[in-house]
C-alpha cells in the first residue's frame, strides 16, 4: 500500500504518468484489495489519465465505475465518479 500512497503524492505534484503506471498495476493485480478499493484506485487512475490526455482510457474507467456503482447501489461510488468527471465538486 505504500506504493499506492506514493502514487497519490506523485499525482498531486504532477507526475501523472508515474501515477498511472503504479495505479494501473495495483488496480488490476492487488488480490488483497476488495472490489470497492479497486474501484477507487481505478477512479484515481482515470484522473491521472485525464491529466496525461488519455481521454479514451479515462472514459472507459469512468463508465466502468458508474456501472459498478449502479450494480452495487453504492451512491458514494457514483458521486466519486461524477466528481472525477467534473460533474460535481
C-alpha positions in Angstrom: 0.0 0.0 0.0 3.0 2.3 0.4 3.4 2.4 -3.3 -0.2 3.5 -3.8 0.3 6.3 -1.3 3.4 7.4 -3.2 1.4 7.3 -6.4 -1.2 9.6 -4.9 1.6 12.0 -3.9 3.1 11.8 -7.4 -0.3 12.7 -8.9 -0.5 15.7 -6.6 2.9 17.0 -7.6 2.2 16.4 -11.3 4.0 13.1 -12.1 0.8 11.8 -13.7 2.5 9.2 -15.9 4.2 7.6 -13.0 1.0 7.6 -11.1 -0.9 5.9 -13.9 1.7 3.2 -14.2 1.6 2.4 -10.4 -2.2 2.6 -10.1 -2.8 0.5 -13.2 -0.7 -2.2 -11.7 -2.4 -2.2 -8.3 -5.9 -1.8 -9.7 -5.7 -5.0 -11.7 -3.1 -7.1 -9.7 -3.7 -6.5 -6.0 -5.6 -9.6 -5.0 -5.8 -8.5 -1.4 -8.0 -5.5 -2.1 -11.7 -5.7 -2.2 -13.8 -4.5 -5.1 -14.6 -1.1 -3.7 -10.9 -0.4 -3.0 -10.1 -1.4 -6.6 -12.8 0.9 -7.9 -11.4 3.8 -6.0 -8.0 3.1 -7.5 -9.5 2.9 -11.0 -11.1 6.3 -10.5 -7.8 7.8 -9.4 -6.2 6.1 -12.4 -8.9 7.8 -14.6 -7.9 11.2 -13.0 -4.2 10.5 -13.9 -5.2 9.5 -17.4 -7.2 12.8 -17.8 -4.1 14.7 -16.8 -1.9 13.0 -19.4 -4.6 13.4 -22.0 -5.6 9.7 -22.4 -9.2 10.5 -22.5 -10.4 7.2 -24.0 -8.8 5.3 -21.2 -10.3 7.6 -18.6 -13.7 7.4 -20.2 -13.6 3.6 -20.1 -12.7 3.6 -16.4 -15.3 6.2 -15.5 -18.0 4.2 -17.3 -16.8 1.0 -15.5 -17.1 2.8 -12.2 -20.6 4.1 -12.9 -21.8 0.6 -13.9 -20.2 -1.0 -10.8 -21.8 1.6 -8.5 -25.2 1.2 -10.1 -24.9 -2.6 -9.8 -23.9 -2.5 -6.2 -26.2 0.5 -5.4 -23.3 2.5 -3.8 -24.0 6.2 -4.1 -20.6 7.1 -2.8 -19.0 5.4 -5.9 -21.4 7.3 -8.2 -20.6 10.7 -6.6 -16.8 10.0 -6.7 -17.2 9.1 -10.4 -19.2 12.3 -11.1 -16.5 14.3 -9.2 -13.8 12.7 -11.4 -15.8 13.5 -14.4 -16.2 17.1 -13.3 -19.9 17.0 -12.8 -19.8 17.9 -9.1 -17.0 19.3 -6.9 
